[in-house]
Amino acid sequence: MKSLYPWQTESWQALQGLRARLPHALLLKGAQGIGKLDLALNFAQSLLCEKPNADGMACQECSSCHWFEQDSHPDFRLIQPDAMSAAEDGEEKAGAKKPSREISVDQIRDLSSFANLSAHCGGFRVVVIHPAEALNNNAANSLLKTLEEPTDKLLFLLVTHKPQQLLPTILSRCLSFAVHTPTREVGAAWLAQQGVANPEQALAQTGFAPLQALGWAESGEGSEERSMLLAAICQPAKLDALALADSLQRSAPVHVIHCLQQWCHDLTSAKLAGSVRYFPEQAVEIGKLADNVPSAALMRFQKELLAARRAAFHPLNPRLVMESLLLSYRQLFSV
């Protein structure tokens, strides 16, 4: 079990304040990449622990804690898409059928016996659902039936960074708990401790999500392509959209779109407020570009990026998507 992150102290204390009167379902919501799942798992283990510490953390010594660490606790269930489980276990194989990115109705139905049985250890039973927005429609409706007929000492912890995608009826049966994004200073200091070079830049480019920034830094995934993209969009007049799209083929479309969305946010912010958020090192270039792009055209391009982001995991032809977006970007500066 991972320890709490430095920015989670306040959230942990707030969760401890709920222990006296826990709801049947708690919705942990916040930005992606800030450790919501780790917070939920720590809370689940602390509830199941036989002798938690004074600060509420699990003791790591009792039988319950040993079961939890071995993923074999009889009073705990983690429900997540098969794709996430396969990635964690390293079981994805080239050429094999891709595991589902959704939480299926069968996964929720399998909880029925767990929900109706008495706790093995006589205390709480805890179900963590992550990410809750991955519930498909049938799974969401099946979960709703369980939430409508709560069982004593059964707690559902729903973890999400897209609460707007959940059924309103599910939201209404959960106590909402906001997990805050760390400050720039705290996030950058933590990344520096992890050995990340240029932590401020790494943090900004992931939307101030420290865990995502660390993942990108450790894997180096897309770093070369991202540098190539930034160098090109700084000079739209010289941008060769077709050649650049060809060079970016190794990058996941969602990463390219994400970068373009952040860049356009900074263009808008520079134009309207004279400041940038995601690319402070390119603030001068962004300011100059912002003076030469019409606000209406920029808004239209942001809508195009949003539509592309929604379909990013299922593009019919990723290269054509990239070509279209880059051509649209270049067109901004010729209006």
C-alpha positions in Angstrom: 0.0 0.0 0.0 1.3 3.4 -1.0 1.6 6.0 1.7 -0.4 9.2 1.6 1.0 11.9 -0.6 2.0 15.2 1.0 -1.0 17.0 -0.5 -3.5 14.5 0.9 -3.2 15.3 4.6 -6.2 17.6 4.7 -8.3 15.1 2.7 -7.3 12.3 5.0 -8.3 14.2 8.1 -11.7 15.0 6.5 -12.2 11.3 5.8 -11.4 10.5 9.4 -14.1 12.9 10.5 -16.6 10.9 8.6 -15.9 7.6 10.3 -18.4 8.2 13.1 -21.3 8.4 10.7 -20.2 6.9 7.4 -22.6 7.0 4.4 -23.4 3.9 2.4 -21.6 5.4 -0.6 -18.8 8.0 -0.9 -17.9 9.7 -4.1 -14.2 10.7 -4.2 -13.9 13.2 -7.1 -11.0 15.3 -8.3 -8.6 15.8 -11.2 -6.9 12.8 -12.8 -3.4 11.9 -11.6 -3.6 13.3 -8.1 -3.8 10.0 -6.2 -7.6 9.6 -5.5 -7.4 5.8 -5.9 -4.5 5.5 -3.4 -6.4 7.7 -1.0 -9.5 5.4 -1.3 -7.4 2.3 -0.8 -5.7 3.7 2.2 -9.1 4.6 3.7 -10.5 1.2 2.9 -7.6 -0.6 4.5 -7.9 1.6 7.6 -11.6 0.8 8.0 -10.8 -2.9 7.8 -7.7 -2.7 10.1 -8.1 -4.4 13.5 -6.0 -1.7 15.3 -5.6 1.5 13.2 -3.1 4.1 14.4 -4.0 7.3 16.2 -4.1 9.2 12.8 -6.4 6.6 11.4 -3.9 4.9 9.2 -3.8 1.1 9.0 -1.4 -0.6 11.4 0.2 -2.8 8.6 0.7 -5.5 11.2 -2.7 -7.2 11.9 -4.1 -10.2 9.9 -6.6 -7.8 8.1 -3.7 -5.7 6.9 -1.8 -8.7 5.6 -4.8 -9.9 3.7 -5.4 -6.5 2.2 -1.7 -6.2 1.1 -2.0 -9.7 -0.5 -5.2 -8.7 -2.4 -7.1 -11.5 -0.5 -9.2 -9.7 2.1 -12.6 -11.4 2.3 -14.3 -8.1 3.1 -12.9 -6.0 0.3 -13.5 -5.8 -3.4 -11.8 -3.6 -6.0 -13.9 -3.2 -9.2 -12.2 -1.7 -12.2 -12.1 -2.3 -16.0 -10.3 -5.5 -17.2 -7.9 -3.2 -19.2 -6.6 -1.7 -16.0 -6.3 -5.0 -14.2 -4.4 -6.5 -17.2 -2.1 -3.5 -17.4 -1.3 -3.8 -13.7 -0.6 -7.5 -14.0 1.4 -7.2 -17.2 -0.9 -9.6 -19.0 -1.6 -7.6 -22.1 -0.4 -9.5 -25.1 0.2 -8.3 -28.7 -2.4 -9.6 -31.1 -4.7 -10.7 -28.3 -8.2 -9.3 -27.9 -8.0 -6.0 -26.1 -9.5 -6.1 -22.6 -12.5 -3.9 -22.0 -12.1 -0.3 -20.8 -15.6 -0.5 -19.2 -16.9 -1.9 -16.0 -19.4 -4.5 -17.0 -22.7 -5.4 -15.5 -21.4 -8.9 -14.6 -18.7 -7.3 -12.4 -21.4 -5.4 -10.5 -23.8 -8.4 -10.3 -20.9 -10.5 -8.8 -21.1 -8.1 -5.8 -24.6 -9.3 -4.9 -23.5 -12.2 -2.7 -20.8 -10.1 -1.2 -23.3 -7.3 -0.4 -25.7 -9.7 1.3 -23.2 -11.7 3.4 -22.1 -10.8 6.9 -18.6 -9.4 7.2 -15.9 -12.1 7.6 -14.2 -10.1 10.3 -17.3 -8.6 11.9 -16.7 -5.1 10.8 -17.0 -3.2 7.5 -17.2 -4.5 4.0 -15.7 -2.1 1.5 -16.1 -1.9 -2.3 -13.9 0.5 -4.3 -15.1 1.3 -7.9 -12.5 2.9 -10.0 -12.9 4.8 -12.2 -16.6 5.1 -11.6 -17.2 6.8 -15.0 -16.1 3.5 -16.6 -19.4 1.9 -15.5 -21.4 1.0 -18.7 -25.1 1.8 -18.7 -26.2 -1.7 -17.5 -23.5 -1.8 -14.8 -24.6 1.7 -13.6 -28.2 0.6 -13.3 -27.3 -2.6 -11.5 -25.2 -0.6 -9.0 -28.0 1.8 -8.5 -30.3 -1.1 -7.3 -27.7 -2.0 -4.7 -27.3 1.6 -3.5 -31.1 1.9 -3.2 -31.1 -1.0 -0.8 -28.1 -0.4 1.4 -26.7 -3.0 3.7 -25.4 -2.3 7.2 -21.7 -1.6 7.3 -21.2 -1.9 3.6 -19.4 1.1 2.1 -19.0 1.9 -1.6 -16.1 4.2 -2.5 -16.6 5.5 -6.0 -13.5 7.2 -7.4 -13.9 9.5 -10.4 -12.5 12.5 -12.3 -15.6 12.7 -14.5 -18.5 12.9 -12.1 -20.6 14.5 -14.8 -20.7 11.2 -16.6 -22.3 9.3 -13.8 -26.1 8.8 -13.5 -27.7 11.6 -11.5 -29.5 8.9 -9.5 -26.1 7.4 -8.5 -24.8 10.9 -7.6 -27.8 11.5 -5.4 -27.1 8.4 -3.4 -23.5 9.3 -2.7 -21.9 11.7 -0.3 -19.6 13.9 -2.5 -16.1 14.2 -1.3 -13.8 16.6 -3.3 -10.1 15.6 -3.4 -8.1 18.8 -4.1 -5.3 19.2 -6.7 -2.0 20.0 -4.9 -0.6 23.5 -5.1 2.1 24.2 -7.7 4.7 24.4 -4.9 3.8 21.1 -3.2 3.5 19.2 -6.4 6.8 20.4 -7.8 8.6 19.8 -4.5 7.3 16.2 -4.5 8.3 15.6 -8.1 11.8 17.0 -7.3 12.1 14.5 -4.5 11.3 11.7 -7.0 14.2 12.9 -9.2 12.1 14.5 -12.0 14.1 17.0 -14.0 12.3 20.4 -14.5 9.5 19.5 -12.0 7.7 22.8 -12.5 7.5 22.3 -16.2 6.5 18.6 -15.9 3.8 19.5 -13.5 2.3 22.3 -15.6 2.2 20.2 -18.7 0.1 17.5 -17.0 -2.4 20.0 -15.7 -0.8 20.0 -12.2 -1.3 16.2 -11.8 1.9 15.0 -10.0 1.4 11.3 -10.5 0.8 11.7 -14.2 3.8 14.0 -14.4 5.9 11.3 -12.7 4.6 8.6 -15.0 5.5 10.6 -18.1 9.0 11.4 -16.7 9.8 7.8 -15.8 8.5 6.3 -19.1 9.7 9.1 -21.3 6.6 8.2 -23.4 6.0 10.8 -26.0 8.6 13.3 -24.8 10.4 13.5 -28.1 7.2 13.8 -30.0 5.9 16.5 -27.6 9.0 18.6 -28.0 8.6 18.2 -31.8 5.0 19.3 -31.6 5.8 22.3 -29.4 8.6 23.5 -31.7 6.2 23.3 -34.7 3.2 25.0 -33.2 5.3 27.9 -32.0 5.8 28.8 -35.7 2.5 28.1 -37.4 3.5 29.9 -40.6 6.2 27.2 -41.1 4.1 24.3 -39.9 4.0 21.4 -42.3 0.8 19.7 -41.0 1.2 16.5 -43.1 4.8 15.9 -42.3 4.3 16.6 -38.6 1.3 14.3 -38.4 3.5 11.6 -40.0 6.2 12.2 -37.3 3.7 12.0 -34.5 2.3 8.6 -35.4 4.1 6.9 -32.5 2.2 9.1 -30.0 -1.2 8.3 -28.7 -3.7 10.7 -30.3 -5.1 11.6 -26.9 -1.7 12.9 -25.8 -1.3 15.1 -28.9 -4.8 16.4 -28.4 -4.2 17.0 -24.7 -1.1 19.1 -25.6 -3.0 21.1 -28.2 -5.8 21.8 -25.7 -3.4 23.1 -23.1 -1.6 25.2 -25.8 -4.9 26.8 -26.9 -5.9 27.4 -23.2 -2.7 29.4 -22.8 -3.3 31.2 -26.1 -6.7 32.3 -24.8 -5.4 33.1 -21.4 -2.6 35.2 -22.8 -5.0 37.0 -25.1 -7.6 37.8 -22.4 -5.6 38.0 -19.2 -1.9 38.3 -20.2 -0.9 35.1 -18.4 -0.2 31.4 -19.3 -0.7 28.3 -17.2 0.7 25.2 -18.9 3.7 26.5 -20.9 5.4 29.2 -18.8 8.7 28.6 -20.7 7.0 29.5 -24.0 5.1 32.5 -22.5 6.8 35.1 -24.8 6.0 33.0 -28.0 2.4 32.4 -26.8 1.9 36.1 -26.1 3.0 37.0 -29.7 0.8 34.3 -31.3 -2.2 35.3 -29.2 -2.1 38.8 -30.7 -2.5 37.4 -34.1 -5.4 34.9 -33.7 -9.1 36.0 -33.6 -10.9 35.0 -30.4 -13.8 33.5 -32.4 -11.5 31.3 -34.5 -9.7 30.1 -31.4 -13.0 29.1 -29.7 -14.0 27.1 -32.8 -10.7 25.3 -32.8 -11.1 24.5 -29.1 -14.5 22.9 -29.8 -12.9 20.9 -32.6 -10.3 19.7 -30.1 -12.9 18.8 -27.6 -14.8 16.6 -30.1 -11.5 14.9 -31.1 -10.7 14.2 -27.5 -14.0 12.5 -27.0 -13.2 10.1 -29.8 -9.5 9.9 -29.1 -9.5 6.2 -28.0 -11.5 5.1 -31.0 -10.1 7.0 -34.0 -10.8 5.4 -37.4 -7.5 6.8 -38.7 -5.2 8.5 -36.1 -3.0 10.1 -38.8 -5.9 11.7 -40.6 -7.2 13.1 -37.2 -3.8 14.6 -36.5 -3.5 16.1 -40.0 -7.0 17.7 -39.7 -6.3 19.2 -36.3 -2.9 20.6 -37.3 -4.3 22.0 -40.5 -7.0 23.7 -38.5 -4.4 25.1 -36.1 -2.3 26.6 -38.9 -5.5 28.1 -40.4 -6.1 30.0 -37.2 -3.3 32.4 -38.1 -4.3 33.0 -41.7 -7.9 34.2 -40.9 
